[in-house]
Amino acid sequence: QVHLVESGGGLVQAGGSLRLTCAASGISSPISVMTWFRQVPGNERELVAHRRASGSTYYADSVKGRFTISAEYAKNTVYLHMNTLKPEDTAVYCCSAQTTWGQAYWGLGTQVTVSS
């Protein structure tokens, strides 16, 4: 059974930092890309960052220079290092893992709340 479990969310003051972790288990095929999304109730889901197994990364403009995605593909784990957090970063952060076969798996998410 596939599980993606996010952790590391919480309440932080503006300007603070958090590190999110997403650990995937039960995926039998190689993972090609791991992605962080975020969603605020009533808004569309936003792609925050992704990291491919090749090492290439992508960041949304809203987080460039503040967030860093890293991964340990041997452990099927991806991290999101979030610095200089802003109240507008408040959201539920979810991760996904996509295999080389195109299968996509999702976690339930972790809440990040940034107070002003």
C-alpha positions, 0 to 999 in steps of 0.5 A: 500500500502506498503512503505519502506522509507530510510532516513539519507544518505548524504555526510560525511568525512572519519571517520565520522558517519551517522545513516540511518533509514528505516520505513516500513508501510502498511505491514499487516503481522508480519515482521521477518527480516529487512535487509540493503543492499548496492550497487555501480553501476556496482557491485553486491548488498551487504548484510550489516546487518540484524536484526531478530525479535528475536533480532539476528543480522548479519553483513558483515565482511566489516562492523563488529565493525563499523556498528550497526543495531537496530530496533523497530519492534513495529514501523516497523523501522530499523536503521543502525548506521555507524561509522568510515566510509570509502570511500569504504562505499560509496553506495546506501543503501536500506532496505528490510523487510521480513514477516513471510510469506516470502513476501519481500518488498524493499525501493528505497534507500538513497545515502551515500557518504564518502569523503577521 
